[in-house]
Amino acid sequence: MQKITTEDFYKMIGANVAKYRKEKGLSQLDLSLKMGYKSVSVVSSSEIFYNGKHFNLEHLLKISQILEIDICELFKNN
């Protein structure tokens, strides 16, 4: 297994969220609203790991359910 940094790990997860979100035809705002947020800041910052922002486990569970994907897909290095 290839070693990656924590930062790279968070960036990979963010990229996967963005990929699957776009495949489902959802905007960042759409996903944020479905997660219970009123702005895109959580999703937009976490997708690009801006200022160290990242999705937590609760976010990832909600995202996988909203996008109807296995949560494991978010951890794959595509």
C-alpha positions in Angstrom: 0.0 0.0 0.0 1.3 3.4 -1.0 2.0 5.8 1.9 0.2 9.2 1.6 0.2 12.2 3.9 -2.9 13.2 5.9 -3.3 16.3 3.7 -3.2 14.1 0.5 -5.7 11.8 2.1 -8.2 14.6 2.8 -7.6 16.0 -0.7 -8.4 12.6 -2.2 -11.6 12.3 -0.2 -12.6 15.8 -1.3 -11.9 15.0 -4.9 -14.0 11.9 -4.7 -16.9 13.8 -3.1 -16.7 16.3 -5.9 -16.6 13.6 -8.6 -19.6 11.7 -7.2 -21.5 14.9 -6.5 -21.1 16.0 -10.1 -22.0 12.6 -11.4 -25.3 12.9 -9.6 -25.8 16.4 -11.1 -25.7 18.2 -7.7 -24.2 21.6 -7.1 -22.2 22.3 -3.9 -25.2 24.2 -2.7 -27.5 21.3 -3.4 -25.3 18.9 -1.4 -24.9 21.4 1.4 -28.6 21.9 1.7 -29.3 18.1 1.7 -26.7 17.8 4.5 -28.5 20.4 6.6 -26.3 23.4 5.9 -27.5 26.8 4.6 -24.3 27.7 2.7 -21.7 25.9 0.5 -18.8 26.6 2.8 -18.6 23.1 4.4 -18.7 21.4 1.0 -16.6 23.9 -1.0 -13.8 24.2 1.6 -13.7 20.5 2.2 -13.6 19.5 -1.4 -10.4 21.4 -1.9 -9.0 21.1 1.6 -9.0 24.9 1.9 -7.4 26.2 5.1 -7.3 22.6 6.4 -11.0 22.2 6.2 -12.1 18.6 5.7 -15.2 16.3 6.0 -15.6 14.5 9.2 -17.1 11.0 9.5 -20.6 12.3 10.0 -20.3 14.4 6.8 -19.0 11.4 4.9 -21.8 9.1 6.1 -24.4 11.7 5.1 -22.8 12.4 1.7 -22.6 8.7 0.9 -26.3 8.3 1.7 -27.3 11.4 -0.2 -25.2 10.4 -3.3 -26.4 6.7 -2.9 -22.8 5.3 -3.0 -20.9 3.0 -0.7 -19.0 5.1 1.7 -15.8 3.1 0.8 -15.9 4.8 -2.6 -14.9 8.1 -1.0 -11.7 6.5 0.3 -10.5 5.1 -3.0 -7.5 6.6 -4.7 -8.8 6.8 -8.3 
